[in-house]
Structures are given as structure tokens and as C-alpha cells.
């Protein structure tokens, strides 16, 4: 490289954000789903033995949704919203919600890594359970946080239904 080319070179050394996948979303990213843009304000990583999955807290205005992402035999994604459902441990074999019966699919205990708005969950353990309706179209997720049990209802989505815009490097 000559003297003039080094002086007049228009090299831009700014780092370029990395492409994101549903398994590498970070707090601060923007996620487009259902024609709406959500900011990723929190992330929870669950670890049960050697298995790991993620829940991303998505915020648009006053509306909060959760995107769950896990790699089982294939990528599985779901959109969840918190609901009021009086449940306590031990979890029952089935739940009733909005005139539908949901059957226990799996349960266990996971160690938690929290980021963003979920940083206060760091190091906790949560007893979780997943329920499915008859047609496996809707799901209820339960998570215990101390003495409180949170319930969410959701459904599966495909990766092409979301677009991820990296908000950081």
C-alpha cells in the first residue's frame, strides 16, 4: 500500500454486528414478530443437566411477550404470554384453562442464568412444567420462583416468522 492510498483510504474499522439466530439473541436486540417490533429487554437461560434452552423477554410499549427457543431434534420456538392460573407445587397431571384441558408433557428443575431485566434471577433454581392441549397447538408453561408459581400460555411459531436485528456486537 502506497503513502497516498493509506492516507486517502476509506477503511471503516467499525465492528459489524454479528448475525443473530433464535439461539443467540442478546438483550438490546430488536425482534420483529407479527408486524410489531419488540425490544429484547431480558433473557433467561435454563439448564437442566446437559440440556439448555432460552426465554427472551420482549417489550413493545406496555405489551410483554416471551419467545422460547430450544434446540431439540430441531429448532423449537414458541410465543408465550403470562396468565393468571392458580397452581401450586406439586404440579397436577392436567390443567383447565379457557374450557380446554392441558396435559402434563414434561417437568424438571433448571438452574437459571438471568440477563437484562432478569438479572435478579441469576443462580436461582426453578421447578418447571410444560403442558399441551389435545391437539398440541397451545401450551401452558409453569415456573416456580420461590413460593410463587408463574403461568404462561403459548403456541409454536416457525423461525421465518421472526426477524432479529442485532442491537449490539
C-alpha positions as CSV (number, residue, x, y, z in Angstrom):
1,X,0.0,0.0,0.0
2,X,1.4,3.4,-1.0
3,X,1.5,6.5,1.0
4,X,-1.5,8.2,-0.7
5,X,-3.6,5.0,-0.5
6,X,-3.1,4.8,3.2
7,X,-3.9,8.5,3.7
8,X,-7.0,8.6,1.5
9,X,-8.2,5.1,2.2
10,X,-11.8,5.0,3.3
11,X,-11.5,1.9,5.5
12,X,-14.2,1.8,8.1
13,X,-12.9,-0.2,11.1
14,X,-16.2,-0.1,13.0
15,X,-17.2,-3.6,14.1
16,X,-20.2,-5.1,12.3
17,X,-23.0,-6.6,14.4
18,X,-23.0,-10.4,14.1
19,X,-25.9,-12.2,12.6
20,X,-28.3,-13.5,15.2
21,X,-30.2,-16.7,15.4
22,X,-33.0,-17.6,17.8
23,X,-30.4,-19.3,19.9
24,X,-28.0,-16.3,20.0
25,X,-30.4,-13.3,20.7
26,X,-29.0,-10.7,23.1
27,X,-30.5,-8.1,25.4
28,X,-30.9,-4.9,23.3
29,X,-31.7,-6.7,20.0
30,X,-34.9,-5.8,18.2
31,X,-37.2,-8.7,17.2
32,X,-39.9,-8.3,14.6
33,X,-42.9,-10.6,15.0
34,X,-46.5,-10.3,13.7
35,X,-45.7,-6.9,12.1
36,X,-44.6,-5.5,15.5
37,X,-41.1,-4.5,16.7
38,X,-40.1,-5.7,20.2
39,X,-37.0,-4.8,22.2
40,X,-35.3,-7.8,23.9
41,X,-35.2,-6.5,27.5
42,X,-34.4,-9.7,29.3
43,X,-33.0,-13.2,28.7
44,X,-33.3,-16.3,30.9
45,X,-31.1,-19.3,30.2
46,X,-32.3,-22.6,31.7
47,X,-30.0,-25.5,32.3
48,X,-31.3,-28.9,33.3
49,X,-28.5,-31.4,33.3
50,X,-26.8,-31.1,29.9
51,X,-29.9,-29.6,28.3
52,X,-30.2,-25.8,27.7
53,X,-33.0,-23.5,26.4
54,X,-33.8,-19.8,26.4
55,X,-36.6,-17.4,27.1
56,X,-36.4,-13.9,25.8
57,X,-38.5,-11.1,27.3
58,X,-39.9,-8.9,24.5
59,X,-41.3,-5.5,25.1
60,X,-43.3,-3.2,22.8
61,X,-45.0,-0.3,24.6
62,X,-46.7,-1.9,27.6
63,X,-47.0,-5.3,25.9
64,X,-44.7,-8.1,27.1
65,X,-44.3,-11.4,25.3
66,X,-41.8,-14.2,25.8
67,X,-40.0,-16.0,23.0
68,X,-38.9,-19.5,24.0
69,X,-36.1,-21.1,21.9
70,X,-34.6,-24.6,22.2
71,X,-32.7,-27.0,20.0
72,X,-34.2,-30.4,20.5
73,X,-34.0,-32.6,17.4
74,X,-34.8,-29.4,15.6
75,X,-35.3,-25.7,16.5
76,X,-38.4,-25.2,18.5
77,X,-39.8,-21.7,19.0
78,X,-42.8,-20.5,21.0
79,X,-44.5,-17.2,21.9
80,X,-45.9,-17.0,25.4
81,X,-47.8,-14.5,27.5
82,X,-48.3,-14.6,31.3
83,X,-51.7,-15.6,32.5
84,X,-53.4,-15.8,35.9
85,X,-53.8,-19.5,36.8
86,X,-53.9,-20.6,40.4
87,X,-51.4,-23.5,40.6
88,X,-49.1,-24.8,43.4
89,X,-46.5,-27.5,43.7
90,X,-46.6,-30.4,43.3
91,X,-47.9,-29.7,39.8
92,X,-51.0,-31.6,38.7
93,X,-51.2,-34.0,35.8
94,X,-53.6,-31.8,33.9
95,X,-54.8,-28.2,34.0
96,X,-58.0,-26.5,32.9
97,X,-57.8,-23.1,31.2
98,X,-60.4,-21.3,29.0
99,X,-62.5,-24.5,28.8
100,X,-59.6,-26.6,27.5
101,X,-57.7,-29.4,29.2
102,X,-53.9,-29.3,29.1
103,X,-51.9,-32.5,29.9
104,X,-48.5,-32.6,31.6
105,X,-45.8,-33.2,29.0
106,X,-42.6,-32.7,30.9
107,X,-41.3,-31.2,34.2
108,X,-38.0,-30.8,36.0
109,X,-35.7,-28.4,37.8
110,X,-33.4,-26.0,36.0
111,X,-30.6,-23.7,37.1
112,X,-31.1,-20.1,35.9
113,X,-28.8,-17.5,34.2
114,X,-30.6,-14.2,34.0
115,X,-29.7,-11.1,31.9
116,X,-31.1,-7.7,31.5
117,X,-34.4,-7.3,33.4
118,X,-34.0,-10.9,34.5
119,X,-30.5,-10.4,36.1
120,X,-32.1,-10.8,39.5
121,X,-32.8,-14.5,38.8
122,X,-29.1,-15.3,38.4
123,X,-28.2,-18.5,40.2
124,X,-31.7,-19.5,41.2
125,X,-33.4,-22.8,40.5
126,X,-36.8,-23.2,39.1
127,X,-39.1,-26.2,39.0
128,X,-40.8,-26.1,35.6
129,X,-43.6,-27.9,33.9
130,X,-44.9,-27.9,30.3
131,X,-48.5,-28.8,29.4
132,X,-50.0,-29.3,26.0
133,X,-53.6,-29.2,24.8
134,X,-55.2,-32.2,22.9
135,X,-54.0,-31.0,19.5
136,X,-50.6,-29.8,20.8
137,X,-51.5,-26.4,19.4
138,X,-51.4,-24.4,22.7
139,X,-49.1,-24.9,25.7
140,X,-49.0,-23.8,29.3
141,X,-45.7,-23.3,31.0
142,X,-45.3,-23.2,34.8
143,X,-42.3,-22.0,36.6
144,X,-41.7,-21.8,40.4
145,X,-39.8,-18.8,41.7
146,X,-39.5,-19.4,45.5
147,X,-43.1,-19.9,46.7
148,X,-44.7,-18.2,43.6
149,X,-45.7,-20.2,40.5
150,X,-45.9,-18.2,37.3
151,X,-48.1,-19.5,34.4
152,X,-47.8,-18.6,30.7
153,X,-49.8,-19.7,27.7
154,X,-48.3,-20.0,24.3
155,X,-48.1,-21.6,20.8
156,X,-45.4,-22.7,18.4
157,X,-44.0,-20.5,15.7
158,X,-41.6,-21.0,12.9
159,X,-38.2,-19.3,12.6
160,X,-39.3,-17.5,9.4
161,X,-42.0,-15.6,11.4
162,X,-39.4,-13.6,13.3
163,X,-36.7,-11.2,12.2
164,X,-33.8,-10.4,14.5
165,X,-31.9,-7.1,14.3
166,X,-28.7,-7.0,16.3
167,X,-28.6,-4.1,18.8
168,X,-25.1,-4.8,19.9
169,X,-21.9,-6.7,18.9
